[in-house]
Amino acid sequence: MLVVIAAAMLPASASAANGLAVHGSVNQVYVTGAQPGTSLRLIDRKKRKVATKPVGSLGGVLFRRVPAGKGYRVRAADGSLSVKVGVMRDRSAPKDPAIYNQTLPAGGYGYMTTRDGTSLSLDVRMPGPASDGPYPTLVEYSGYGYANPAGAESGISQILNLLGYAVVDVTMRGIGCSGGAFDYFEKLQSLDGYDVVETTARQPWVLNGKVGMAGVSYGGISQLFVGATRPPHLAAITPLSVIDNTATTLYPGGFLNTGFALQWAQDRADDSKPASATEGQGWAYKRIQEGDQLCKANQTLHTAAADLISKVHHNRFYRPKVANPLNPSTFVSQINVPTFMACQFEDEQTGGHCANLADRFTNTRRKWFTFTNGFHIDSLDPETFNRWFDFLELYVAGRRPQLSPLLKASAGVIYQTAMGINGVTLPDDPIQNQPTYAAALSAFEAQPQVRVMFDNGAGGPPSYPYPGFQRDFSRFPIPGTRARSWFFGPNGTLTGKAPKKGGSQSFTWNKTARPSSDFAGTNTGGGDLWTDHPNFDWRQPPAGTAASYLTPPLGADTAIVGAGSVQAWIRASVPDVDLQTTISEVRPDGKETYVQSGYLRTSLRALDKRKSSPLEPVLSLRRDTASKLPKGRFTKLVIPLYYEGHMYRAGSRIRVTISSPNGDQPVWGFDETVPQGTAQVRIASNRKNPSRLVLPLIPGISAPTPLPPCPGLRGEPCRTFSP
């Protein structure tokens, strides 16, 4: 039945001479039914060659970056021509919305067809019998195996079903059983998401004729891309644990994250291969073996997947035409629906840069953000869970938020499964105590837009996902934020003024001085890292391999929320060197807590002056602004810090350490740093060359709770301090 529906929706131009099926897409033309081992040529209406491509092993060819227009043809090896096809522009709405008049399964596995005739695999997961609907409905959309009938891979549909939501789990084109060819967040992928939202909203089992989007990480990031296309029937989005920019995760400070980021790209490249016994997504191969002919046919174009690893290495410099479409901070301003976003400052996967998005959602007034310290999973911690649930109920379901007794009773199982922590419960929530929908909506919308939860891990047993305290703010960056500077001084001090006398500190840059990671375990999820006893091994840099500076004991609690920087005058024995700077809290009890890091390849030290501010410096990262360090003299450079939200307690000291990268992250890694060997790095600290630490201070905030346990804060390992 689904195969017939998909075939019926293909444009008439799909039938081509010589057995070729040629289709126009959004700035693309794709072909199936070709002879492997041959090549096909795409020509335009004036018979000019556009491109020539070899046929893949399954008979598919994809021509990318084709200008919109009519009259394109494909010329086969024997010279014969296909019928003419048109190539669509990348506008959000298709010419004919009738493509959305498709019937999706009212529960279970199926397919839907996008505007270019590609079929996407999906699984509709109902909270109960379809006859008991309609249900409030959410879309989860990513390149993971969301459509796997055995259960969404890395998805949260089981939780959403418990909350009473129907979930349409969709696997992106070119992955699993979905047709087409995969590329990382190409525009067509966003338009597919638009088509998914509009098709789903028309299903009779969808409450109110609108759908929301949900998901963590990949499934959260995709919401930013789809939301920017403005589907008319999108009710709201809830991106959790997301990036602000591909570059801040993939190339922090200008050098490649060969740990999580590169491995993630490799995993997507592997998943995009045709499903077989050894490649692609295993669940898709299982379906093919069980007789799913559409899944089998959809593998044809998987051979045309973009070479992600080649693209990673080819695009290490910032090129606006390539980078901006992959940079949510450049387009979330287009999102016009209610938004709830939650991120962690120490997110070990995406990195602590998500907060950069908060002030860029300029086209929706209904937006709320929760930021805290913690791991990738902590966007689902109990306090955040409650607010996320309230938001979904108010803006997608349109009903008074009220957690069922079953869900409350299931919380312990959910958190044990997700985090490996026993006994986690959901706290009482004032919004859920409101008597009516109108009262709950009014109370929710009265909340300030920004919530910062401090000391996550200190509000219950050590490392349990409860904050020590929280503060609300009207916007981010937080009003009244002040740049607080501490200058590098003699003997590794940080002082309020630049030292009068000249001085400097040197260290030997050595990428092997510490382990590549501060995590000694093997399970980077709920089996170890996300638990209440993660196996951290955060080591001090060996003597002479880092430069470290300390403030005097703080006279009062010091709230730092935002980014900041290290502005240092550097001289090195090599023309280019990769640097890592780490901020930590040295406590009165002799313990040291990790807070945040920043990164810089010194040849890419040029700032984008138009985008930069004193507390949020932005590197240019352009090839034409790269320059080597001058030999034999000090050069000023700015090392941008990733965002933090930390309360440094009275009596503690703030420490900044500059070293080679590695050793301060659990899953990020830096195996391709420069130089290849060791180097000597010297940092000046005098009135002429005033190196300093600059942090975003929030005046007037103090901690209502004592110094948290160490270890105890989530995402912030602890060690014994050693100068």
C-alpha positions in Angstrom: 0.0 0.0 0.0 2.7 2.5 1.0 4.8 1.6 -2.1 1.8 2.4 -4.3 1.2 5.7 -2.6 4.8 6.7 -2.9 4.9 5.7 -6.6 1.7 7.5 -7.3 3.1 10.8 -5.9 6.1 10.9 -8.2 5.9 13.6 -10.9 5.1 12.5 -14.4 8.6 13.5 -15.5 10.1 10.7 -13.5 9.8 8.3 -16.5 12.9 8.7 -18.6 14.4 7.1 -21.8 16.5 4.1 -21.6 15.0 3.0 -18.3 16.3 5.9 -16.3 14.1 7.5 -13.7 15.1 11.2 -13.4 13.7 13.5 -10.8 14.1 17.2 -10.1 14.7 18.1 -6.5 15.7 21.2 -4.5 18.9 22.4 -6.3 19.5 18.7 -7.1 18.7 16.1 -9.8 18.7 12.5 -8.9 18.6 9.4 -11.1 17.9 5.8 -10.4 17.9 2.7 -12.7 21.2 3.6 -14.3 23.9 1.1 -15.3 26.7 0.8 -12.7 30.1 1.4 -14.1 28.9 4.1 -16.5 28.6 7.9 -16.2 25.7 10.3 -16.7 25.9 13.9 -17.8 23.4 16.5 -16.7 22.7 19.2 -19.3 20.6 22.4 -19.0 17.8 23.7 -21.3 20.5 25.2 -23.6 22.2 21.8 -23.8 25.2 23.0 -21.8 26.9 20.5 -19.6 26.2 21.1 -15.9 28.1 18.1 -14.4 29.1 14.5 -15.1 28.8 11.9 -12.4 29.7 8.2 -12.2 26.8 5.8 -11.5 26.8 4.3 -8.1 27.0 0.5 -7.5 23.2 0.3 -7.0 22.4 2.4 -10.1 21.9 5.8 -8.6 23.4 9.2 -9.4 22.9 12.5 -7.6 23.8 15.9 -9.0 24.1 18.5 -6.3 24.2 22.4 -6.4 22.1 22.6 -9.5 20.5 26.0 -10.1 16.8 26.1 -10.0 15.1 26.1 -13.4 13.4 24.0 -16.0 14.5 21.9 -18.9 17.2 19.8 -17.3 18.0 16.5 -19.0 20.3 13.6 -18.3 22.4 12.2 -21.2 23.2 8.5 -20.9 26.4 6.9 -22.2 24.8 6.0 -25.5 23.9 9.6 -26.1 20.2 9.2 -25.4 18.4 11.9 -23.4 16.0 11.7 -20.6 12.8 13.7 -20.5 13.0 17.2 -19.1 12.8 17.8 -15.4 12.6 21.0 -13.3 14.8 21.9 -10.4 13.1 23.6 -7.4 14.3 26.6 -5.5 15.0 26.2 -1.8 11.9 28.1 -0.6 10.0 26.7 2.4 6.6 26.1 0.9 6.2 23.9 -2.1 4.2 25.0 -5.1 1.5 22.4 -4.4 0.5 21.7 -0.8 -1.5 18.7 -2.0 1.6 16.6 -1.5 0.7 16.7 2.2 -2.6 14.8 1.7 -0.9 11.5 2.6 -2.1 9.0 5.1 0.4 8.0 7.7 -0.1 4.9 9.8 -2.1 5.4 12.9 0.6 3.6 14.8 3.5 1.6 13.6 6.0 1.7 10.8 5.6 3.4 7.4 6.8 6.0 4.9 5.9 9.4 3.8 6.9 11.2 0.5 8.6 14.6 0.4 8.2 17.3 -2.2 10.8 15.7 -4.5 9.4 12.2 -4.4 11.8 10.8 -1.8 10.3 8.5 0.8 11.3 8.9 4.4 11.0 6.0 6.9 9.1 6.7 10.1 7.4 5.0 13.0 4.3 6.4 14.6 4.4 5.6 18.3 1.0 6.1 20.0 0.4 6.6 23.7 -2.7 4.5 23.4 -5.1 3.1 20.8 -5.7 5.4 17.9 -9.4 5.2 18.5 -8.8 7.1 21.8 -7.3 10.0 20.0 -6.7 12.6 18.7 -3.5 13.0 20.6 -1.1 15.9 21.0 1.7 15.0 18.6 5.4 15.6 18.4 8.0 14.9 15.7 11.4 13.6 16.4 13.7 14.0 13.4 17.4 13.1 13.0 19.8 10.9 11.2 19.8 8.4 14.0 17.7 5.2 13.7 14.5 7.0 14.9 12.3 5.0 12.6 13.6 1.6 13.9 10.3 -0.3 14.6 12.1 -1.9 17.6 12.4 1.5 19.2 13.9 4.9 18.4 17.7 4.8 18.6 18.9 7.6 20.9 15.3 9.0 20.9 13.0 9.9 23.7 9.6 8.8 22.3 9.1 6.3 25.1 9.1 9.2 27.6 6.9 11.3 25.4 4.4 8.4 25.1 4.2 8.3 28.9 3.4 12.0 28.9 0.5 11.3 26.6 2.0 12.3 23.3 1.9 10.6 19.9 5.4 10.7 18.4 6.3 10.5 14.7 9.9 9.3 14.7 11.5 10.1 11.3 14.9 9.1 10.0 16.5 11.7 7.7 17.0 11.1 4.0 19.9 8.9 3.0 19.9 7.0 6.3 18.4 3.7 7.3 15.3 2.9 5.2 14.9 6.5 4.0 15.5 7.2 0.4 17.8 9.9 -1.0 21.4 10.6 -0.2 22.7 12.0 3.1 24.5 15.3 3.7 25.0 17.0 7.0 22.2 19.5 7.4 21.9 20.5 3.8 18.9 22.8 3.1 16.9 19.9 1.5 17.1 18.1 4.9 15.4 21.1 6.6 12.7 21.2 3.9 12.1 17.5 4.4 11.5 18.4 8.0 9.0 21.1 6.9 7.2 18.4 4.8 7.2 16.0 7.8 5.5 18.6 10.0 2.9 19.6 7.4 2.1 16.0 6.5 1.8 14.9 10.1 -0.4 17.9 11.1 -3.0 16.7 8.6 -3.5 13.3 10.2 -6.9 12.7 11.8 -5.2 11.4 15.0 -3.3 14.7 15.6 -4.9 17.0 18.2 -5.6 20.6 17.1 -4.1 20.2 13.6 -0.7 21.3 14.8 2.4 19.4 15.9 5.5 20.2 18.0 9.0 19.0 17.8 11.0 17.3 20.5 14.4 15.7 20.9 17.8 15.8 22.5 21.2 16.5 20.8 20.8 15.6 17.1 17.1 15.5 17.5 17.3 18.9 19.2 19.6 20.5 16.7 17.4 19.5 13.8 14.5 21.5 15.3 16.6 24.7 14.9 17.0 24.0 11.2 13.4 23.0 10.6 12.0 25.8 12.8 13.8 28.3 10.6 11.8 27.2 7.6 8.6 28.2 9.4 6.1 25.3 8.7 2.6 26.8 9.1 1.4 24.0 11.3 4.4 23.8 13.7 3.1 24.6 17.2 6.4 24.8 19.1 10.0 23.5 19.4 11.9 22.2 22.4 15.6 21.8 21.4 17.7 20.2 24.2 21.5 19.9 24.5 22.2 21.6 21.1 25.1 23.4 19.4 25.1 27.1 18.5 27.5 26.6 15.6 29.0 23.5 14.0 32.4 25.1 14.2 32.4 25.6 18.0 32.1 21.8 18.4 34.1 20.6 15.4 36.9 23.2 15.3 37.1 24.8 18.8 39.6 27.7 18.6 40.4 26.7 15.0 41.8 23.1 15.5 40.0 19.9 14.9 38.2 18.0 17.7 39.4 14.6 16.8 37.5 13.1 19.7 33.7 13.1 19.9 33.1 15.5 17.0 35.1 13.7 14.3 33.9 10.3 15.5 30.3 11.5 15.3 30.9 12.6 11.7 32.4 9.2 11.0 29.4 7.5 12.5 27.1 9.5 10.3 29.2 8.6 7.3 29.0 4.9 8.2 25.2 5.1 8.8 24.6 6.7 5.4 26.0 3.7 3.5 23.6 1.2 1.9 22.3 -1.2 4.5 24.0 -4.5 4.4 25.2 -7.2 6.7 28.3 -5.1 7.5 27.4 -1.4 6.7 24.7 1.1 7.1 22.1 0.9 9.9 21.5 -2.7 11.0 17.8 -2.3 11.5 17.4 -1.3 7.9 19.2 -4.4 6.7 16.9 -6.5 8.9 13.8 -4.9 7.3 15.2 -5.7 3.8 15.9 -9.3 4.8 12.3 -9.4 6.0 11.0 -8.3 2.6 10.6 -4.5 2.8 11.0 -3.7 -0.9 10.7 0.0 -0.5 13.5 0.0 2.1 15.6 -2.0 -0.4 14.9 0.4 -3.3 15.7 3.4 -1.1 19.3 2.2 -0.7 20.0 3.1 -4.3 21.0 6.7 -3.7 22.8 6.0 -0.4 26.0 5.5 -2.5 25.8 9.2 -3.3 26.2 10.3 0.3 28.4 13.3 0.8 31.9 12.5 1.9 31.6 14.0 5.4 35.2 13.3 6.5 36.6 15.0 3.4 34.3 18.0 4.0 35.5 18.2 7.6 39.1 18.5 6.6 38.4 20.7 3.6 36.5 23.3 5.6 38.7 24.0 8.5 38.7 27.7 7.7 35.6 29.9 7.9 33.9 30.4 4.6 30.5 32.1 5.0 28.9 30.4 2.1 29.7 27.0 3.5 29.7 27.7 7.3 26.7 29.9 7.8 24.1 27.4 6.6 25.5 25.1 9.3 25.6 27.8 12.0 22.2 28.0 13.8 23.3 31.3 15.4 22.9 32.9 11.9 19.3 31.8 11.4 17.4 31.0 14.6 16.2 34.6 14.2 13.8 33.1 11.6 12.1 30.9 14.1 8.7 32.3 15.0 7.1 29.7 17.3 7.2 29.2 21.0 10.6 27.8 22.0 11.9 26.1 25.1 15.7 25.3 25.0 17.9 23.7 27.7 21.7 23.3 27.6 24.6 22.5 29.9 27.7 24.6 30.2 30.0 21.5 30.4 28.1 19.4 27.8 30.8 16.9 26.9 29.4 16.2 23.4 28.2 19.5 21.9 30.3 21.8 24.0 29.3 24.7 26.2 28.3 27.2 23.6 24.6 26.8 23.3 23.9 29.9 25.4 25.1 32.0 22.5 21.8 31.4 20.8 19.5 32.9 23.5 19.5 36.5 22.4 19.2 35.5 18.7 15.6 34.2 18.9 14.3 37.6 17.9 11.2 36.6 16.1 9.4 34.9 18.9 8.5 36.5 22.2 7.5 33.2 23.8 10.9 31.7 24.6 12.4 30.3 27.7 15.9 29.0 28.3 17.4 26.9 31.1 21.2 26.7 31.5 23.1 24.7 34.1 26.3 22.9 34.7 26.2 19.2 33.8 26.5 16.5 31.2 24.8 16.0 27.8 21.9 14.2 29.4 21.2 16.9 32.0 18.8 18.7 29.8 16.4 16.1 31.1 17.2 16.5 34.8 14.1 16.8 37.1 13.8 20.6 37.3 14.3 21.0 33.6 12.0 18.1 32.9 9.1 19.8 34.7 9.5 23.0 32.8 9.8 21.2 29.5 6.7 19.2 30.3 4.8 22.4 31.3 5.8 24.0 28.0 4.7 21.1 25.9 1.3 20.9 27.6 0.7 24.6 27.2 1.9 25.2 23.7 1.4 21.8 21.9 -1.3 19.9 23.8 -3.2 23.1 24.9 -4.1 21.8 28.3 -3.4 22.3 31.9 -0.1 20.7 32.8 -0.6 17.8 35.2 1.8 14.9 35.5 0.1 11.6 35.8 0.7 9.4 38.9 2.1 6.8 36.5 4.7 9.1 35.1 5.7 10.3 38.6 6.0 6.8 39.7 8.1 6.0 36.6 10.6 8.7 37.2 13.0 6.5 39.1 13.1 4.0 36.3 13.6 6.7 33.7 16.5 8.2 35.4 18.1 4.9 36.3 17.9 4.0 32.6 19.1 7.3 31.3 21.7 8.3 33.9 22.3 5.2 35.9 21.2 6.9 39.1 18.8 5.3 41.6 16.1 7.1 43.5 15.7 10.2 41.4 12.2 11.8 41.8 10.4 14.7 40.2 10.0 17.8 42.4 6.7 19.6 42.9 6.0 22.2 40.3 4.0 25.4 40.8 2.6 25.5 37.3 1.1 22.0 37.7 -0.7 23.2 40.8 -2.7 25.9 38.9 -6.4 25.1 38.7 -7.0 25.9 35.0 -5.3 26.0 31.7 -5.6 29.8 31.6 -4.1 30.1 35.1 -1.2 27.8 34.2 -0.5 29.6 31.0 -0.5 33.0 32.8 1.8 31.6 35.5 4.2 30.1 33.0 4.4 33.2 30.9 5.0 35.3 33.9 8.3 33.5 34.5 11.5 35.3 33.4 12.9 34.0 30.1 16.2 32.8 31.4 16.9 30.4 34.3 20.4 29.5 35.5 20.6 26.5 37.8 23.8 26.7 39.8 25.6 23.8 41.5 23.8 21.0 39.6 24.7 17.9 41.7 24.6 19.7 45.0 20.8 19.8 45.6 20.6 16.2 46.9 23.1 13.4 47.3 26.4 14.3 45.6 26.2 14.2 41.8 22.4 13.6 41.7 20.8 15.9 39.1 19.4 18.5 41.4 20.7 22.1 41.5 21.9 23.7 44.7 19.9 26.9 43.8 18.7 28.8 40.8 18.3 32.4 39.7 16.0 33.9 37.0 16.8 36.6 34.6 14.9 38.6 32.0 17.3 37.8 29.1 20.7 36.5 28.1 23.4 37.9 28.3 22.2 38.8 31.7 21.4 42.5 32.3 24.1 44.3 34.4 26.8 41.8 33.5 30.2 43.4 34.1 33.6 42.5 32.6 35.8 41.7 35.6 39.5 41.5 34.9 42.3 39.8 36.8 45.8 40.6 35.5 48.6 38.0 35.3 51.2 39.0 37.9 54.5 37.7 39.3 54.8 34.2 40.8 51.6 33.0 39.1 49.3 35.6 40.7 46.1 37.2 39.4 45.7 40.7 40.5 43.3 43.6 40.2 45.8 45.8 38.4 48.5 45.2 35.8 51.9 44.8 37.5 54.3 47.7 37.4 57.4 45.5 37.1 58.1 43.4 34.1 57.8 39.6 34.3 56.9 36.5 32.4 56.3 32.8 32.9 57.2 30.0 30.5 56.3 26.4 30.0 57.1 23.5 27.7 54.2 22.8 25.4 53.9 19.0 25.2 50.8 17.3 23.8 51.7 14.0 25.6 52.1 15.6 29.0 48.7 14.4 30.1 46.2 11.8 28.9 44.0 12.9 26.1 40.9 12.7 28.3 40.0 13.3 31.9 37.7 10.3 31.9 39.1 6.9 32.8 36.0 4.8 32.1 34.7 3.2 28.9 31.0 4.0 29.1 30.4 7.6 28.3 26.6 7.4 29.0 24.4 6.0 31.8 26.9 3.2 32.5 29.5 5.5 34.0 30.0 9.2 32.9 26.4 10.3 33.6 26.1 8.5 36.9 26.6 9.9 40.4 30.1 8.4 40.5 31.8 9.0 37.1 35.2 7.6 36.7 37.1 10.9 36.3 40.9 11.0 36.2 41.5 14.8 36.0 45.2 15.2 36.4 47.3 18.2 37.2 49.7 19.2 34.4 53.2 17.9 35.2 55.6 20.6 36.4 56.8 22.9 33.7 54.1 21.9 31.1 51.7 24.7 31.9 51.4 28.3 33.1 49.0 28.8 36.0 47.8 31.9 37.7 45.7 32.3 40.9 43.6 35.1 42.4 43.8 35.9 46.1 41.0 34.3 48.1 37.7 36.0 47.0 36.2 38.3 49.6 32.7 37.5 48.6 30.7 35.0 46.5 31.4 35.7 42.8 28.7 34.8 40.2 30.1 34.3 36.7 27.6 33.7 33.9 28.6 34.0 30.3 31.7 33.5 28.2 34.8 35.7 28.7 38.4 35.3 27.6 42.0 35.1 28.4 43.9 38.0 26.8 47.6 37.0 26.8 50.8 38.3 25.4 52.6 35.2 24.0 56.0 34.4 22.6 56.7 30.9 21.3 59.6 29.0 19.8 57.4 27.9 16.9 55.4 29.9 14.4 52.1 28.3 15.3 50.9 26.6 18.5 47.5 25.3 19.8 46.6 26.5 23.3 44.0 25.4 25.8 43.1 27.6 28.7 41.2 26.1 31.7 39.3 27.9 34.4 38.9 26.2 37.8 37.9 27.0 41.4 40.5 26.4 44.0 38.5 25.9 47.2 39.3 26.7 50.8 39.3 23.0 51.6 42.3 22.3 49.2 40.1 20.9 46.4 40.0 22.2 42.9 36.9 22.1 40.7 36.9 22.3 36.9 34.7 25.0 35.5 35.4 25.7 31.8 37.9 25.8 29.0 38.8 27.8 25.9 40.9 27.1 22.8 43.0 28.8 20.2 45.3 28.0 17.3 47.6 31.1 17.5 47.8 31.5 13.7 44.0 32.0 13.8 44.1 34.6 16.5 42.5 37.4 14.4 39.1 38.4 15.8 36.0 39.2 13.8 35.7 42.8 15.1 32.1 43.2 13.9 30.9 40.2 15.8 33.1 40.5 18.9 32.4 42.1 22.2 34.7 42.3 25.3 32.9 39.4 26.9 32.2 37.4 23.8 35.2 37.6 21.5 34.6 35.8 18.1 37.5 34.4 16.1 37.6 35.2 12.4 38.9 31.8 11.4 39.3 32.9 7.8 42.2 31.8 5.7 43.0 35.3 4.7 43.4 36.5 8.3 45.7 33.7 9.4 49.2 34.7 10.3 52.2 33.1 12.0 53.5 34.3 15.3 56.4 36.8 14.8 59.7 35.3 15.8 61.3 36.6 19.1 58.6 39.0 20.3 55.4 39.0 22.2 52.1 39.0 20.4 48.7 39.8 21.9 46.1 37.2 21.4 42.6 36.5 22.8 41.6 32.9 23.8 37.7 32.9 23.8 36.3 30.9 26.7 33.2 28.7 26.4 30.2 29.7 28.5 30.0 29.0 32.2 27.5 29.5 35.0 29.4 29.1 38.2 29.3 30.6 41.7 32.8 30.9 43.1 32.5 30.9 46.8 34.0 33.5 49.2 37.4 32.2 50.3 38.0 30.3 47.0 40.5 31.4 44.4 40.0 31.4 40.6 42.7 29.7 38.7 43.5 30.0 35.0 45.9 27.4 33.4 47.4 27.6 29.9 48.8 24.5 28.4 48.7 22.2 25.3 45.2 20.9 24.6 44.0 17.6 26.1 43.4 16.3 29.6 40.4 18.5 30.6 37.5 16.9 28.6 35.9 13.5 28.9 35.2 12.8 25.2 36.7 15.7 23.2 40.2 15.0 21.9 42.9 16.8 20.0 45.2 14.5 18.1 46.1 16.8 15.3 47.4 19.8 17.2 50.5 21.8 16.3 53.4 21.7 16.6 54.3 18.0 16.1 56.9 18.1 18.8 57.4 20.2 21.9 57.7 24.0 22.0 58.6 26.7 24.5 55.8 29.2 25.2 56.4 32.4 27.3 53.6 34.6 28.6 54.3 38.2 29.5 52.8 39.9 32.5 53.7 43.6 32.8 52.2 47.0 32.2 53.4 47.1 28.6 52.1 43.6 27.9 49.2 43.2 30.3 47.9 39.6 30.1 44.6 39.1 31.9 41.6 36.9 32.6 38.3 38.5 31.7 35.1 37.0 33.1 31.4 38.1 33.0 30.5 39.0 36.6 26.9 39.3 37.7 26.8 41.8 40.6 24.6 41.3 43.6 24.2 37.6 43.6 25.4 35.3 46.4 25.0 31.6 47.2 22.2 30.7 49.6 23.9 27.3 50.0 27.3 26.1 51.4 30.3 25.1 49.4 29.1 22.0 47.4 30.7 18.6 47.8 33.8 17.9 45.8 33.4 15.7 43.8 29.7 16.4 43.4 29.0 19.0 40.7 27.8 17.3 37.5 30.2 17.8 34.6 32.8 19.4 36.8 35.4 17.0 38.0 37.3 17.6 41.2 40.9 16.9 42.3 43.3 17.9 45.0 44.8 21.2 44.3 48.5 21.3 43.6 50.3 24.5 42.6 
